[in-house]
Amino acid sequence: MKTNNMSTRDEKRWQAIVSRELEIGDPFFYGVLTTGIYCRPGCSARSPNRENVVFFETPGEAEQQGYRPCRKCRPDQQRVSQDRETLIIKACRRLERERSPVSLEALAEQAGLSPSYFHRLFKKIVGITPRQYYLKHRSDRFRHMLADGSAVAEAIYSAGFESLSGAYNRNDDRLAMTPKNYRKGAEGMQIVYGTATCYLGSVLVAATVRGVCAVELGDSEEQVYANLCSMFPKASLDRGAPQFQKLVKAVIHHLDNPFERCELPLDIQGTSFQQKVWSALRTIEPGNTSSYSEIAGQLGTPAAVRAVAGACAANRIAVLIPCHRVLTKDKNISGYRWGKQRKKLLLDKEKK
């Protein structure tokens, strides 16, 4: 059956060559075995014998088979024409459908072009690279699913991300709400939360569509929930669906396994100085500590020791932003938002 379909298609292409049709709805090129030349349909050169004709989808495919471009119809000089655009459109449709990244080699093979040439052609026609096009549409799917009411975890995996952290730019933790709304208590924002227990007591993990916005530690579920309410008094707080527990379990796993790299998405907001301090904190490896004065010196503001301490105290995301790894200048445990005893437990576990 497949052979018959191919024969019918080739027959239509042959008739297009004989009648010199320029467009038959099936872009193709043809090569002539006896001359080693390939042409476009509609070429003014003398029609070859049928038994000497082979068909190609692209000029690149013909050239890979050793054929030279015709000097009359110049198929090699019309690469950014309608048939070229058709190839790129097909690639775009594939990138829009796929739920996992497609390699440049696979896209180029589909188009019958070399990877480097396909990459240049795609960017010339579309304006961005194939990878950027795929990432854009994957993010669009994610946002549309969230807008339609899908749970965060469900939207992440259904959109094509392989992990929770993959849905976010790991180098750019940004706030879903504006700084103005954040200062107003996240008015109008939806925040989902879940709770669990671990060796530190009760743990509450809260997240916006952008990522984790709070990790609270306390003695009871009531306490950690009350803390969340005080942080975001005007937000809509909803207990997460069962899928949200994946995120909660990931935080608990990190608490129990601090040496395993944690790349959960964070949705954070603070002053420019606080952001710098929190960024510096995330460079301190488990088992190591720093001091407020060392952090201040690292930021080029050695006199801002109190400001560094204030930034640590303002941290709302316990452990994921490891302010517990900052000690006094003489390496003593100082104040900790969630209690000195929990700070000691965290440091002892990381030392082991």
HELIX and SHEET records of a PDB file:
HELIX    1   1 LYS A    2  SER A   19  1                                  18    
HELIX    2   2 ARG A   50  ASN A   52  5                                   3    
HELIX    3   3 PRO A   59  GLN A   64  1                                   6    
HELIX    4   4 PRO A   75  GLN A   77  5                                   3    
HELIX    5   5 GLN A   82  ARG A   97  1                                  16    
HELIX    6   6 LEU A  104  ALA A  111  1                                   8    
HELIX    7   7 PRO A  115  VAL A  126  1                                  12    
HELIX    8   8 PRO A  130  ALA A  147  1                                  18    
HELIX    9   9 VAL A  152  ALA A  159  1                                   8    
HELIX   10  10 SER A  165  ALA A  167  5                                   3    
HELIX   11  11 PRO A  179  ARG A  183  1                                   5    
HELIX   12  12 GLU A  221  MET A  231  1                                  11    
HELIX   13  13 PRO A  242  PHE A  244  5                                   3    
HELIX   14  14 GLN A  245  ASP A  256  1                                  12    
HELIX   15  15 SER A  272  LEU A  281  1                                  10    
HELIX   16  16 TYR A  292  GLN A  298  1                                   7    
HELIX   17  17 VAL A  305  ALA A  314  1                                  10    
HELIX   18  18 CYS A  323  ARG A  325  5                                   3    
HELIX   19  19 LYS A  340  LYS A  351  1                                  12    
SHEET    1   A 4 VAL A  53  PHE A  56  0                                        
SHEET    2   A 4 PHE A  29  VAL A  32 -1                                        
SHEET    3   A 4 ILE A  37  CYS A  39 -1                                        
SHEET    4   A 4 ARG A  68  PRO A  69  1                                        
SHEET    1   B 4 VAL A 212  GLY A 218  0                                        
SHEET    2   B 4 GLY A 201  ALA A 207 -1                                        
SHEET    3   B 4 GLN A 190  CYS A 198 -1                                        
SHEET    4   B 4 SER A 236  ARG A 239  1                                        
SHEET    1   C 2 SER A 290  SER A 291  0                                        
SHEET    2   C 2 VAL A 326  LEU A 327  1                                        
END                                                                             
